């Protein structure tokens, strides 16, 4: 399924109008003008509706805070220019230039595209506390942040591959292209 079909189906299935500047033909800069950053309303889709929209495994990871098996995502070894977007609401979360091979079996990044696209909370599911992060628009669980990453941030944003879709730079709308 091509990217536009995937986006269109998700938007229609949601029953909500999602104000995503790229889909509306606006440039990021115009959407952010005067606000100091990109503004977007939250996606108000109930858990039961997400369960109908997403396949079982994506739903479990995004909205039941599950984890996919290490090494199971083809996105882990993907080394191509582009943008990683939330698999639920399609908010751009990571740029491929910030991706690195952490050796953990999950796609890992040094930082998000924009801190405003991410929400965090403390996770006590293991013996030690971790910082969980999620999509700021739909609240879909993405992964955890660790302090064992490479420069420049020293962070490893360890992401579930099923929580993301990859948009190759060649197929991206101009607003998502990473090269000049």
DRENDO-1510 file (C-alpha; in Angstrom, 1 decimal, always signed):
<recs>
REC; n; res; u; v; w
REC; 1; UNK; +0.0; +0.0; +0.0 .
REC; 2; UNK; +1.5; +3.4; -0.9 .
REC; 3; UNK; +2.0; +6.2; +1.6 .
REC; 4; UNK; -0.9; +8.4; +0.4 .
REC; 5; UNK; -3.4; +5.5; +0.5 .
REC; 6; UNK; -2.2; +4.6; +4.0 .
REC; 7; UNK; -2.6; +8.2; +5.2 .
REC; 8; UNK; -6.0; +8.6; +3.5 .
REC; 9; UNK; -7.4; +5.4; +5.0 .
REC; 10; UNK; -6.2; +6.3; +8.5 .
REC; 11; UNK; -7.7; +9.7; +8.4 .
REC; 12; UNK; -11.0; +8.5; +7.0 .
REC; 13; UNK; -11.2; +5.6; +9.4 .
REC; 14; UNK; -10.6; +7.9; +12.4 .
REC; 15; UNK; -13.8; +9.8; +11.8 .
REC; 16; UNK; -11.9; +12.9; +12.9 .
REC; 17; UNK; -10.2; +15.7; +10.9 .
REC; 18; UNK; -6.6; +15.6; +11.8 .
REC; 19; UNK; -4.9; +18.9; +11.2 .
REC; 20; UNK; -1.6; +17.8; +9.8 .
REC; 21; UNK; +0.0; +20.8; +8.0 .
REC; 22; UNK; +1.6; +18.7; +5.2 .
REC; 23; UNK; -1.7; +17.0; +4.3 .
REC; 24; UNK; -3.4; +20.4; +4.2 .
REC; 25; UNK; -0.7; +21.8; +1.9 .
REC; 26; UNK; +0.7; +24.2; +4.5 .
REC; 27; UNK; +4.4; +24.4; +5.1 .
REC; 28; UNK; +5.7; +23.7; +8.6 .
REC; 29; UNK; +7.0; +27.2; +8.9 .
REC; 30; UNK; +3.6; +28.7; +8.1 .
REC; 31; UNK; +1.9; +26.5; +10.7 .
REC; 32; UNK; +4.4; +27.5; +13.3 .
REC; 33; UNK; +4.5; +31.2; +12.4 .
REC; 34; UNK; +4.3; +33.3; +15.5 .
REC; 35; UNK; +4.0; +30.3; +17.9 .
REC; 36; UNK; +7.6; +29.3; +18.3 .
REC; 37; UNK; +6.8; +25.8; +17.0 .
REC; 38; UNK; +4.4; +23.5; +15.1 .
REC; 39; UNK; +0.9; +23.5; +16.7 .
REC; 40; UNK; -1.4; +20.5; +16.2 .
REC; 41; UNK; -4.5; +19.4; +18.0 .
REC; 42; UNK; -4.5; +16.0; +19.7 .
REC; 43; UNK; -6.2; +13.2; +17.9 .
REC; 44; UNK; -9.3; +12.4; +19.9 .
REC; 45; UNK; -9.8; +8.8; +19.0 .
REC; 46; UNK; -11.0; +6.4; +21.7 .
REC; 47; UNK; -9.1; +3.2; +22.5 .
REC; 48; UNK; -11.8; +1.0; +21.0 .
REC; 49; UNK; -11.6; +3.0; +17.7 .
REC; 50; UNK; -7.8; +2.6; +17.5 .
REC; 51; UNK; -8.4; -1.2; +18.0 .
REC; 52; UNK; -10.5; -1.2; +14.8 .
REC; 53; UNK; -8.1; +1.0; +12.8 .
REC; 54; UNK; -4.8; -0.7; +13.7 .
REC; 55; UNK; -3.8; -4.3; +13.3 .
REC; 56; UNK; -3.5; -6.3; +16.6 .
REC; 57; UNK; +0.3; -6.0; +17.1 .
REC; 58; UNK; +0.4; -2.3; +16.4 .
REC; 59; UNK; -2.5; -1.7; +18.7 .
REC; 60; UNK; -0.8; -3.7; +21.5 .
REC; 61; UNK; +2.4; -1.7; +21.2 .
REC; 62; UNK; +0.9; +1.7; +20.7 .
REC; 63; UNK; -2.0; +1.6; +23.1 .
REC; 64; UNK; -1.3; -1.2; +25.5 .
REC; 65; UNK; +2.4; -0.2; +25.9 .
REC; 66; UNK; +3.6; -3.5; +24.5 .
REC; 67; UNK; +7.0; -4.3; +23.0 .
REC; 68; UNK; +7.9; -6.2; +19.9 .
REC; 69; UNK; +10.6; -8.9; +19.9 .
REC; 70; UNK; +14.1; -7.6; +19.5 .
REC; 71; UNK; +15.3; -7.9; +15.9 .
REC; 72; UNK; +11.8; -8.4; +14.5 .
REC; 73; UNK; +11.5; -5.0; +12.8 .
REC; 74; UNK; +12.9; -4.3; +9.3 .
REC; 75; UNK; +13.2; -0.7; +10.3 .
REC; 76; UNK; +16.0; -1.6; +12.7 .
REC; 77; UNK; +18.5; -2.2; +9.8 .
REC; 78; UNK; +17.0; +0.3; +7.4 .
REC; 79; UNK; +19.6; +2.8; +6.3 .
REC; 80; UNK; +17.9; +5.2; +3.9 .
REC; 81; UNK; +17.2; +8.9; +4.0 .
REC; 82; UNK; +13.7; +9.7; +5.2 .
REC; 83; UNK; +11.3; +10.4; +8.0 .
REC; 84; UNK; +9.9; +8.0; +10.7 .
REC; 85; UNK; +6.3; +8.9; +11.5 .
REC; 86; UNK; +3.9; +7.6; +14.2 .
REC; 87; UNK; +2.1; +4.5; +12.9 .
REC; 88; UNK; -1.2; +5.7; +14.4 .
REC; 89; UNK; -1.5; +9.4; +13.6 .
REC; 90; UNK; +1.4; +10.0; +11.2 .
REC; 91; UNK; +3.0; +12.7; +13.2 .
REC; 92; UNK; +6.7; +13.0; +12.1 .
REC; 93; UNK; +8.8; +11.8; +15.0 .
REC; 94; UNK; +12.4; +11.0; +13.8 .
REC; 95; UNK; +14.7; +12.0; +11.0 .
REC; 96; UNK; +16.9; +9.2; +9.5 .
REC; 97; UNK; +20.0; +11.4; +10.1 .
REC; 98; UNK; +19.5; +10.9; +13.8 .
REC; 99; UNK; +19.2; +7.1; +13.5 .
REC; 100; UNK; +22.0; +4.7; +14.6 .
REC; 101; UNK; +22.6; +1.0; +15.0 .
REC; 102; UNK; +22.4; +0.5; +18.7 .
REC; 103; UNK; +22.9; -3.3; +18.5 .
REC; 104; UNK; +19.7; -3.8; +20.6 .
REC; 105; UNK; +17.4; -5.1; +17.8 .
REC; 106; UNK; +15.2; -2.0; +17.9 .
REC; 107; UNK; +15.4; +1.2; +15.7 .
REC; 108; UNK; +17.3; +3.8; +17.7 .
REC; 109; UNK; +17.7; +7.5; +17.4 .
REC; 110; UNK; +19.7; +10.2; +19.1 .
REC; 111; UNK; +16.8; +12.7; +19.2 .
REC; 112; UNK; +13.3; +13.4; +18.0 .
REC; 113; UNK; +12.5; +15.8; +15.1 .
REC; 114; UNK; +11.0; +18.1; +17.6 .
REC; 115; UNK; +10.6; +17.8; +21.4 .
REC; 116; UNK; +7.0; +19.1; +21.0 .
REC; 117; UNK; +6.1; +15.9; +19.1 .
REC; 118; UNK; +7.0; +13.7; +22.1 .
REC; 119; UNK; +5.6; +13.2; +25.5 .
REC; 120; UNK; +7.4; +11.4; +28.3 .
REC; 121; UNK; +6.6; +9.7; +31.7 .
REC; 122; UNK; +8.4; +7.5; +34.2 .
REC; 123; UNK; +7.9; +3.8; +33.7 .
REC; 124; UNK; +8.4; +1.5; +36.7 .
REC; 125; UNK; +7.6; -1.8; +34.9 .
REC; 126; UNK; +11.1; -3.1; +35.5 .
REC; 127; UNK; +13.0; -3.0; +38.8 .
REC; 128; UNK; +14.6; +0.3; +37.8 .
REC; 129; UNK; +12.7; +3.4; +36.5 .
REC; 130; UNK; +12.8; +4.2; +32.8 .
REC; 131; UNK; +11.6; +7.1; +30.8 .
REC; 132; UNK; +8.9; +6.1; +28.4 .
REC; 133; UNK; +8.0; +8.3; +25.4 .
REC; 134; UNK; +4.9; +8.5; +23.3 .
REC; 135; UNK; +3.5; +10.5; +20.4 .
REC; 136; UNK; +2.3; +13.9; +21.6 .
REC; 137; UNK; -0.6; +13.9; +19.2 .
REC; 138; UNK; -2.2; +10.5; +19.7 .
REC; 139; UNK; -0.4; +9.3; +22.9 .
REC; 140; UNK; +0.7; +6.1; +21.2 .
REC; 141; UNK; +3.6; +4.4; +23.1 .
REC; 142; UNK; +6.8; +4.5; +21.1 .
REC; 143; UNK; +9.6; +3.3; +23.3 .
REC; 144; UNK; +12.1; +4.3; +26.0 .
REC; 145; UNK; +14.9; +6.8; +26.4 .
REC; 146; UNK; +18.3; +5.6; +27.7 .
REC; 147; UNK; +21.5; +7.5; +28.4 .
REC; 148; UNK; +23.8; +5.2; +26.6 .
REC; 149; UNK; +23.6; +6.7; +23.1 .
REC; 150; UNK; +26.3; +8.3; +20.9 .
REC; 151; UNK; +27.1; +12.0; +20.6 .
REC; 152; UNK; +25.8; +14.6; +20.2 .
REC; 153; UNK; +23.1; +13.9; +22.7 .
REC; 154; UNK; +24.3; +10.7; +24.5 .
REC; 155; UNK; +20.8; +9.5; +24.4 .
REC; 156; UNK; +19.3; +6.3; +22.8 .
REC; 157; UNK; +15.6; +6.7; +21.8 .
REC; 158; UNK; +14.8; +3.0; +21.5 .
REC; 159; UNK; +11.6; +2.7; +19.4 .
REC; 160; UNK; +9.3; -0.2; +18.6 .
REC; 161; UNK; +9.4; -0.6; +14.8 .
REC; 162; UNK; +5.7; -1.4; +14.7 .
REC; 163; UNK; +5.0; +2.0; +16.3 .
REC; 164; UNK; +6.5; +3.7; +13.2 .
REC; 165; UNK; +6.1; +4.0; +9.5 .
REC; 166; UNK; +9.0; +5.0; +7.3 .
REC; 167; UNK; +8.6; +7.6; +4.6 .
REC; 168; UNK; +11.5; +7.5; +2.2 .
REC; 169; UNK; +12.9; +11.0; +1.4 .
REC; 170; UNK; +12.2; +10.5; -2.4 .
REC; 171; UNK; +8.5; +10.0; -1.7 .
REC; 172; UNK; +8.1; +12.6; +1.0 .
REC; 173; UNK; +6.2; +15.9; +0.6 .
REC; 174; UNK; +8.6; +18.8; +0.4 .
REC; 175; UNK; +8.0; +19.6; +4.1 .
REC; 176; UNK; +9.5; +16.3; +5.2 .
REC; 177; UNK; +12.5; +16.2; +2.9 .
REC; 178; UNK; +15.8; +16.1; +4.8 .
REC; 179; UNK; +18.2; +17.4; +2.2 .
REC; 180; UNK; +18.3; +20.8; +0.6 .
</recs>
